[in-house]
Amino acid sequence: MLHSLSGRASIHACHNCPVSSSGGYGDYKANHLRQMIRSSIISLLLLLLYSCNGEAPPSEDVVTAPSRDPGIARLTEAINADPTNADLYAQRASMEYDKKNYDAAIADMAKALSIDSTNIEYHYNLADVYLDYYRSRLALRTLERASSLEPNNVETMLRLAETELTLKQYDDALVTLSEISKIDPRNPDVFYLLSQTFLETGDTARAINSVKEATEIDPDFTDAFIKTGQLLFAKGLPRAGQYFDAAVAIDPEDPIALHAKADYLRDNDQIGEAIKTYRAASLADRQYVAGYFNAGLLYLEQDSLQPALSEFNLVIKNDPVHIRGFFFRGYTHEQLGDPEAACRDYDVALRFAPDYQLAMDGYARLGCK
């Protein structure tokens, strides 16, 4: 289980969005932090759903509810036969986590830790669930316990620093990153997180220098190249485009790198190339519909209605619950003079999001029934 709230360079799943989008070193570099960093590009648009105040740790008593998932059911049978096997609880927690059954996952991980409190991976997994469940302070406490077990564990310290950054505990994050630097002075993830810390505390110059250092230490650090390009462009400094090109060159089928480059092209009024690159992002990963969506928006802004309609069709085909996909397809139908099709799409959008004002306005404007 992997997670991050602060990591990857900020990329908007759409530009000028009216609502939130529907649908972020060694082995550690490859396996955890990069995915932590990557995940934040998508989770950046999510609103914080739970307060960090007043959180209480879960009970360690596991309430086993019947599950229709055969894998979970088999693990439950195995647990009943061997109730002191911590790894079985951890395995079931992982499956519950994948299904976003966070309470069940937390209960199982708490039980696993009650059996084996020294297992660092169990602490990581529990912290990951807390983070995805918007219980960041409980994640922080969990990682602090893990750090006390192995004080010089760089992976634990990086996770801890990132969580401190998530909670805007900037001084604590800087202290943790400084401690990591004493152990591993050229850890590129440290420089990346330092960059984010400096950026959030208003020191853009140091943020740029830090993330550049990360790219120099690790020339395959895609996210650092994206972040450098974004910071340079935001400050009106030269060479921003070269960093986006470098990010794509590392992995030409990385949808996040392609999306970042497309954003840069769009903001430089290279609309045709931006559309092409957005589409390339979704073609690289069919589940990554943000590319199709942004291409559709750009076509719509250019009054290219049929191409826009095609892009929104692809959004909905690959993500049947994409609320804004339905709204903008409906709006495109409306502009094409097909009110019945527009009403159908507005209706679907409102079924998913009854308070979606733009869909409500469209529904009323056309007198949909």
Secondary structure as GFF3:
##gff-version 3
##sequence-region A 1 369
A	DSSP	alpha_helix	27	28	.	.	.	ID=ss1
A	DSSP	pi_helix	29	33	.	.	.	ID=ss2
A	DSSP	alpha_helix	34	43	.	.	.	ID=ss3
A	DSSP	alpha_helix	70	81	.	.	.	ID=ss4
A	DSSP	alpha_helix	86	98	.	.	.	ID=ss5
A	DSSP	alpha_helix	102	115	.	.	.	ID=ss6
A	DSSP	alpha_helix	120	132	.	.	.	ID=ss7
A	DSSP	alpha_helix	136	149	.	.	.	ID=ss8
A	DSSP	alpha_helix	154	166	.	.	.	ID=ss9
A	DSSP	alpha_helix	170	183	.	.	.	ID=ss10
A	DSSP	alpha_helix	188	200	.	.	.	ID=ss11
A	DSSP	alpha_helix	204	217	.	.	.	ID=ss12
A	DSSP	alpha_helix	222	234	.	.	.	ID=ss13
A	DSSP	alpha_helix	240	250	.	.	.	ID=ss14
A	DSSP	alpha_helix	255	267	.	.	.	ID=ss15
A	DSSP	alpha_helix	271	284	.	.	.	ID=ss16
A	DSSP	alpha_helix	290	301	.	.	.	ID=ss17
A	DSSP	alpha_helix	305	318	.	.	.	ID=ss18
A	DSSP	alpha_helix	323	335	.	.	.	ID=ss19
A	DSSP	alpha_helix	339	352	.	.	.	ID=ss20
A	DSSP	alpha_helix	357	366	.	.	.	ID=ss21
###
